[in-house]
Amino acid sequence: MNTKLEKDRHSRDFLSKTLGFLLVLTLAATFSIQPAEAEVPANAEFHDSHFHLTNYIQQGISIEDYLAIMGDRVGRSTLFGIPLQQTWSYQNSGDYAPNYYLQSDAPLYYYSFADAYMARLYEKLTPEQQARFDPMIIGFNPADMYATDHIKRVLTIFPGVFSGIGEFSIHKEFVSSKVAGEVASLTNPALDRIFDLCAETGLVAILHNDIDMPFSRPEAEPVYLTQAKDVLRRHPDATIIWAHLGLGRVVHPDRSMASASTAERSPAFMRVIEDILNDQSLNHVHFDISWDEVAKYATETPESVQRTADVLNRFPDRFLFGTDNVAPKNPEAYFRVYEMYAPLWEKLTPETKAKVLKGNYERLFDEARRKVRAWEKANVAGGK
């Protein structure tokens, strides 16, 4: 009898040690930083710093379809949906189901399930496929003081997944006024709390904030410029990417009032960007040149191409390329923005081109992966 009890005890000890060892291996894999270089196509043309897998009604393409579109031409990509859901109000549009914010007067609301959805898609990928993506947390309301609780909750429930937050919007033409509830603001302390958390965790923040209001006077200072610089200065330890250079469909670089050609862009806007780049208190702020509208502004004339190239060549460490594609249906649709920039790529030095297309992405997001995994290891139960 004693012999049998002794064998049972040894069996239980062995099982306990085995399970403990497997748990350690699992946690180590979860919180480790997977080197991306080995799995990313060596000759990729660019990394995509700004990509939406889903649209304003949370529909899109599969992650497998996106990988097929990327092929060997794209190395790595951020991965996020749209944080806002367009309401289908029968009283507003009847049987017509809007899938874009300009197709309805009904409000938009924050769709927090977007983060769990994206995490589950990512977790189903192989480690080699995962190494090509940097998922971003988007399902929070930047006007809510509890936004940071949501972000931390996502990190603790899905450790090993996310590298940043965003794209999230503060001032966005035609969108901000449609969001149900309190309107987001650059002066709201909820935004300060979000950037504080980014500094603490290492999450990269992709911020959409129009630099000006629609239809503003060309000679006036951009309405949101001072507020934007103030809040960004308060968070020097956060890594922030200002999306689209702060531009929009209507919020565009000023047209030169003195020019005979209405198509010629004024250099005033790029001087505003240069002032930010020269400000030592804003060294942690980067810009992405994503979106086809931004590509149109930059490549509209030979002069606009040259002005844009001059700024990028002077500040090669501060810009990232992104497509800002939303659920593209095919490679032609996806690569269109990249190809629109062909005149600009020709004007960049080899060093600048390499950094804008790939190097700056790798530097910012590799560091984010390292810092966020370290924060998760220190803060997620069982991670120590």
C-alpha positions as CSV (number, residue, x, y, z in Angstrom):
1,M,0.0,0.0,0.0
2,N,2.8,2.4,0.9
3,T,4.6,1.6,-2.3
4,K,1.5,2.5,-4.3
5,L,1.0,5.8,-2.4
6,E,4.7,6.6,-3.0
7,K,4.3,5.9,-6.8
8,D,1.2,8.1,-6.9
9,R,3.0,10.9,-5.1
10,H,5.9,10.7,-7.5
11,S,3.5,10.7,-10.5
12,R,1.8,13.8,-9.1
13,D,5.1,15.6,-8.5
14,F,6.3,14.7,-12.0
15,L,3.0,16.0,-13.5
16,S,3.2,19.2,-11.5
17,K,6.8,19.9,-12.5
18,T,6.0,19.1,-16.2
19,L,3.0,21.5,-16.2
20,G,5.0,24.1,-14.4
21,F,7.8,23.8,-17.0
22,L,5.3,24.1,-19.9
23,L,3.7,27.1,-18.2
24,V,7.2,28.8,-18.0
25,L,7.7,28.0,-21.7
26,T,4.3,29.4,-22.6
27,L,4.9,32.6,-20.7
28,A,8.4,33.0,-22.1
29,A,7.0,32.7,-25.6
30,T,4.2,35.2,-24.9
31,F,6.4,37.9,-23.5
32,S,9.4,37.3,-25.7
33,I,10.3,39.7,-28.5
34,Q,10.2,37.9,-31.7
35,P,12.9,39.0,-34.2
36,A,11.1,40.2,-37.3
37,E,14.0,40.3,-39.6
38,A,14.2,36.6,-40.4
39,E,10.6,36.3,-41.4
40,V,10.2,39.6,-43.4
41,P,10.9,39.5,-47.2
42,A,14.5,40.7,-47.5
43,N,13.8,42.8,-50.6
44,A,10.5,44.3,-49.5
45,E,9.9,47.8,-51.0
46,F,8.3,49.3,-47.9
47,H,6.6,48.7,-44.6
48,D,3.1,50.1,-44.2
49,S,2.8,52.3,-41.1
50,H,-0.9,53.0,-41.6
51,F,-3.3,50.3,-42.6
52,H,-7.0,49.6,-41.9
53,L,-8.1,46.0,-42.2
54,T,-11.8,46.9,-41.7
55,N,-14.1,49.9,-42.5
56,Y,-16.7,52.0,-40.7
57,I,-19.1,49.1,-40.3
58,Q,-16.4,46.7,-39.2
59,Q,-16.2,44.8,-42.4
60,G,-13.2,44.3,-44.6
61,I,-10.8,41.7,-46.0
62,S,-9.4,38.7,-44.2
63,I,-5.9,38.9,-42.8
64,E,-4.9,36.0,-45.1
65,D,-6.1,38.1,-48.1
66,Y,-4.0,41.0,-46.8
67,L,-0.9,38.8,-46.6
68,A,-1.5,37.7,-50.1
69,I,-1.7,41.3,-51.3
70,M,1.5,42.2,-49.4
71,G,3.4,39.3,-51.0
72,D,7.1,40.1,-51.1
73,R,6.6,43.8,-51.9
74,V,5.6,44.7,-48.3
75,G,7.6,43.7,-45.4
76,R,5.7,44.7,-42.3
77,S,2.5,46.5,-41.5
78,T,0.5,48.0,-38.7
79,L,-2.8,46.3,-38.3
80,F,-6.0,48.1,-37.1
81,G,-9.6,48.7,-38.1
82,I,-11.7,51.8,-37.6
83,P,-12.5,52.8,-34.0
84,L,-15.9,54.2,-35.0
85,Q,-19.0,52.4,-36.1
86,Q,-21.5,54.2,-38.4
87,T,-25.0,53.9,-37.1
88,W,-27.6,52.6,-39.6
89,S,-30.6,54.7,-38.7
90,Y,-33.7,53.7,-40.6
91,Q,-35.2,57.1,-39.9
92,N,-32.2,58.7,-41.7
93,S,-31.5,56.4,-44.7
94,G,-34.3,53.9,-44.8
95,D,-33.3,50.6,-46.4
96,Y,-30.0,52.0,-47.5
97,A,-27.2,50.7,-45.3
98,P,-24.4,53.2,-45.1
99,N,-20.8,52.0,-44.8
100,Y,-19.0,55.3,-44.7
101,Y,-19.5,58.4,-42.5
102,L,-20.3,60.6,-45.4
103,Q,-23.3,58.4,-46.4
104,S,-25.5,59.2,-43.4
105,D,-26.3,62.0,-41.0
106,A,-26.7,59.3,-38.2
107,P,-24.0,59.4,-35.5
108,L,-20.8,57.4,-35.1
109,Y,-20.0,55.5,-31.9
110,Y,-16.9,53.9,-30.5
111,Y,-16.7,50.2,-31.2
112,S,-14.6,48.6,-28.5
113,F,-14.9,45.0,-29.7
114,A,-12.5,46.0,-32.6
115,D,-9.5,45.3,-30.4
116,A,-10.5,41.8,-29.3
117,Y,-11.5,41.0,-32.9
118,M,-8.1,42.1,-34.2
119,A,-6.2,40.2,-31.5
120,R,-8.0,37.0,-32.3
121,L,-7.2,37.3,-36.0
122,Y,-3.5,37.9,-35.1
123,E,-3.3,35.0,-32.7
124,K,-4.5,32.6,-35.4
125,L,-1.4,33.4,-37.5
126,T,1.8,31.4,-37.5
127,P,4.7,33.0,-35.7
128,E,6.3,33.8,-39.0
129,Q,3.2,35.7,-40.2
130,Q,2.8,37.4,-36.8
131,A,6.3,38.9,-37.1
132,R,5.1,40.9,-40.1
133,F,2.4,42.7,-38.2
134,D,2.1,45.4,-35.5
135,P,-1.5,45.4,-34.2
136,M,-2.8,48.6,-32.7
137,I,-5.4,49.3,-30.0
138,I,-8.2,51.6,-31.2
139,G,-11.4,50.8,-29.3
140,F,-11.2,53.6,-26.8
141,N,-12.8,57.1,-26.5
142,P,-10.1,59.7,-26.3
143,A,-12.6,62.0,-24.5
144,D,-13.1,59.5,-21.7
145,M,-10.8,59.5,-18.6
146,Y,-11.3,55.8,-18.5
147,A,-9.7,55.3,-22.0
148,T,-6.4,54.3,-20.3
149,D,-8.2,51.6,-18.4
150,H,-9.4,50.1,-21.7
151,I,-5.9,50.2,-23.2
152,K,-4.4,48.5,-20.1
153,R,-7.2,45.9,-20.1
154,V,-6.5,45.0,-23.7
155,L,-2.7,44.6,-23.0
156,T,-3.4,42.3,-20.0
157,I,-6.0,40.2,-21.8
158,F,-4.0,39.9,-25.0
159,P,-0.3,40.0,-24.0
160,G,2.2,39.6,-26.8
161,V,-0.1,41.1,-29.4
162,F,-0.2,44.9,-29.6
163,S,2.6,47.4,-30.4
164,G,0.7,50.7,-30.3
165,I,-2.5,52.6,-30.2
166,G,-4.4,54.3,-33.1
167,E,-5.1,55.6,-35.5
168,F,-7.4,57.6,-33.1
169,S,-8.8,61.0,-33.9
170,I,-9.2,64.2,-32.0
171,H,-10.2,66.8,-34.6
172,K,-11.2,65.3,-37.9
173,E,-13.3,67.0,-40.6
174,F,-16.9,65.8,-40.9
175,V,-16.2,63.0,-38.3
176,S,-15.7,64.7,-34.9
177,S,-19.1,66.4,-35.0
178,K,-20.8,63.1,-35.7
179,V,-19.4,61.1,-32.8
180,A,-22.0,60.4,-30.1
181,G,-21.2,61.9,-26.7
182,E,-18.5,64.4,-25.6
183,V,-16.4,65.8,-28.4
184,A,-12.7,64.9,-28.2
185,S,-10.3,67.8,-27.5
186,L,-6.6,68.5,-27.4
187,T,-7.1,70.2,-24.1
188,N,-8.9,67.3,-22.4
189,P,-6.8,65.7,-19.7
190,A,-8.0,62.3,-20.9
191,L,-5.6,62.8,-23.8
192,D,-2.8,63.5,-21.5
193,R,-3.5,60.3,-19.6
194,I,-3.4,58.4,-22.9
195,F,0.0,59.8,-23.8
196,D,1.3,59.2,-20.3
197,L,0.4,55.6,-20.6
198,C,2.1,55.4,-24.0
199,A,5.3,56.7,-22.3
200,E,4.9,54.2,-19.5
201,T,4.3,51.1,-21.7
202,G,6.2,52.0,-24.9
203,L,3.1,51.9,-27.1
204,V,3.5,53.9,-30.3
205,A,0.6,56.4,-30.8
206,I,-0.8,57.2,-34.2
207,L,-2.8,60.4,-33.9
208,H,-5.2,61.9,-36.4
209,N,-5.6,65.6,-35.7
210,D,-6.4,68.0,-38.5
211,I,-4.0,71.0,-38.1
212,D,-6.8,73.4,-39.1
213,M,-10.5,73.7,-39.4
214,P,-12.2,73.3,-42.8
215,F,-12.5,76.4,-45.0
216,S,-10.2,78.5,-42.8
217,R,-8.6,81.7,-44.0
218,P,-5.3,81.0,-45.8
219,E,-3.4,83.9,-44.0
220,A,-4.4,82.7,-40.5
221,E,-2.4,80.4,-38.2
222,P,-3.9,76.9,-38.3
223,V,-6.6,76.8,-35.6
224,Y,-5.4,73.7,-33.8
225,L,-1.6,74.2,-34.2
226,T,-0.9,75.8,-30.8
227,Q,-3.0,73.4,-28.9
228,A,-1.5,70.4,-30.7
229,K,2.1,71.6,-30.0
230,D,1.2,72.2,-26.3
231,V,-0.1,68.7,-25.6
232,L,2.7,67.1,-27.6
233,R,5.3,69.0,-25.6
234,R,3.9,67.7,-22.4
235,H,4.7,64.2,-23.3
236,P,8.3,64.0,-24.5
237,D,8.7,60.3,-23.5
238,A,5.9,59.2,-25.7
239,T,6.5,58.1,-29.3
240,I,3.9,59.9,-31.5
241,I,3.2,59.7,-35.2
242,W,1.0,62.6,-36.5
243,A,-1.0,61.0,-39.3
244,H,-1.3,62.6,-42.7
245,L,0.8,65.6,-41.8
246,G,-2.3,67.0,-40.1
247,L,-4.1,67.3,-43.4
248,G,-7.6,66.3,-44.6
249,R,-9.8,66.5,-47.7
250,V,-10.8,70.1,-47.0
251,V,-8.0,70.9,-44.6
252,H,-5.3,71.1,-47.2
253,P,-2.1,73.1,-47.8
254,D,-2.9,76.7,-48.5
255,R,-3.1,77.8,-52.1
256,S,-0.9,80.7,-52.9
257,M,-3.0,83.8,-53.2
258,A,-0.3,85.5,-55.1
259,S,0.1,82.8,-57.7
260,A,-1.5,83.0,-61.1
261,S,-1.9,79.2,-61.0
262,T,-4.7,78.0,-58.7
263,A,-3.0,74.6,-58.7
264,E,0.3,75.9,-57.2
265,R,0.6,75.1,-53.5
266,S,1.9,77.7,-51.1
267,P,5.1,76.8,-49.2
268,A,3.6,78.1,-46.0
269,F,2.3,74.7,-44.9
270,M,5.7,73.0,-45.2
271,R,7.2,75.8,-43.2
272,V,4.8,75.0,-40.4
273,I,5.9,71.3,-40.5
274,E,9.6,72.4,-40.6
275,D,9.0,74.6,-37.5
276,I,7.7,71.5,-35.6
277,L,10.7,69.4,-36.9
278,N,13.2,72.1,-35.7
279,D,11.6,72.4,-32.3
280,Q,13.8,70.3,-29.9
281,S,10.9,69.9,-27.5
282,L,9.0,68.0,-30.2
283,N,11.8,65.5,-31.2
284,H,9.5,62.6,-30.2
285,V,6.9,63.6,-32.8
286,H,7.0,61.9,-36.3
287,F,4.8,62.3,-39.3
288,D,3.3,59.8,-41.7
289,I,2.7,60.7,-45.3
290,S,-0.2,58.2,-45.7
291,W,-3.4,58.6,-47.7
292,D,-4.0,59.3,-51.3
293,E,-5.2,62.9,-50.6
294,V,-1.8,63.7,-49.0
295,A,-0.1,62.0,-52.0
296,K,-2.1,64.3,-54.3
297,Y,-1.0,67.4,-52.4
298,A,2.7,66.4,-52.4
299,T,2.9,65.4,-56.1
300,E,0.5,68.0,-57.6
301,T,3.2,70.1,-59.2
302,P,7.0,69.8,-59.7
303,E,7.3,72.6,-57.1
304,S,5.3,70.7,-54.5
305,V,7.3,67.5,-55.1
306,Q,10.6,69.4,-54.6
307,R,9.4,71.2,-51.5
308,T,8.2,68.0,-49.9
309,A,11.5,66.2,-50.9
310,D,13.6,69.0,-49.5
311,V,11.9,68.7,-46.1
312,L,12.1,64.9,-46.0
313,N,15.8,65.0,-47.0
314,R,16.6,67.5,-44.2
315,F,14.7,65.4,-41.6
316,P,15.0,61.8,-42.8
317,D,14.4,60.3,-39.3
318,R,11.0,61.9,-38.8
319,F,8.8,60.5,-41.6
320,L,7.1,57.2,-42.3
321,F,5.3,56.0,-45.4
322,G,1.8,54.4,-45.0
323,T,-0.9,53.7,-47.4
324,D,-4.0,54.5,-45.2
325,N,-5.8,51.8,-47.3
326,V,-9.1,50.6,-45.9
327,A,-9.8,47.0,-46.7
328,P,-8.4,47.1,-50.3
329,K,-10.0,44.6,-52.6
330,N,-6.9,43.8,-54.7
331,P,-3.2,44.6,-55.1
332,E,-3.9,47.4,-57.6
333,A,-6.0,49.3,-55.1
334,Y,-3.5,48.7,-52.3
335,F,-0.3,49.8,-54.1
336,R,-1.9,52.9,-55.7
337,V,-0.8,55.3,-53.0
338,Y,2.7,54.0,-53.0
339,E,2.9,54.4,-56.8
340,M,1.4,57.9,-56.6
341,Y,4.5,58.9,-54.7
342,A,6.9,57.8,-57.5
343,P,7.9,61.4,-58.3
344,L,8.8,62.0,-54.6
345,W,10.8,58.8,-54.3
346,E,12.9,59.9,-57.2
347,K,13.8,63.2,-55.4
348,L,14.9,61.6,-52.1
349,T,18.4,60.6,-51.3
350,P,19.0,56.9,-51.0
351,E,19.4,57.2,-47.2
352,T,16.2,59.2,-46.8
353,K,14.2,56.9,-49.0
354,A,15.4,53.8,-47.1
355,K,14.4,55.4,-43.8
356,V,11.0,56.8,-44.9
357,L,10.0,53.5,-46.5
358,K,11.4,51.0,-44.0
359,G,14.1,52.2,-41.6
360,N,12.0,54.5,-39.4
361,Y,9.2,51.9,-39.1
362,E,11.7,49.3,-37.9
363,R,13.3,51.6,-35.4
364,L,10.0,52.8,-33.8
365,F,8.1,49.6,-33.8
366,D,11.0,47.3,-32.9
367,E,11.5,49.5,-29.8
368,A,7.8,49.4,-29.1
369,R,7.7,45.7,-29.2
370,R,10.6,45.5,-26.8
371,K,9.1,48.0,-24.3
372,V,5.5,46.7,-24.4
373,R,6.5,43.1,-23.9
374,A,8.6,44.2,-20.9
375,W,5.7,46.2,-19.5
376,E,3.4,43.1,-20.0
377,K,5.9,40.9,-18.3
378,A,6.0,43.2,-15.3
379,N,2.3,43.8,-15.1
380,V,0.4,40.8,-16.4
381,A,-0.4,38.1,-13.8
382,G,2.1,35.3,-14.1
383,G,4.4,37.4,-16.4
384,K,7.2,37.8,-13.9
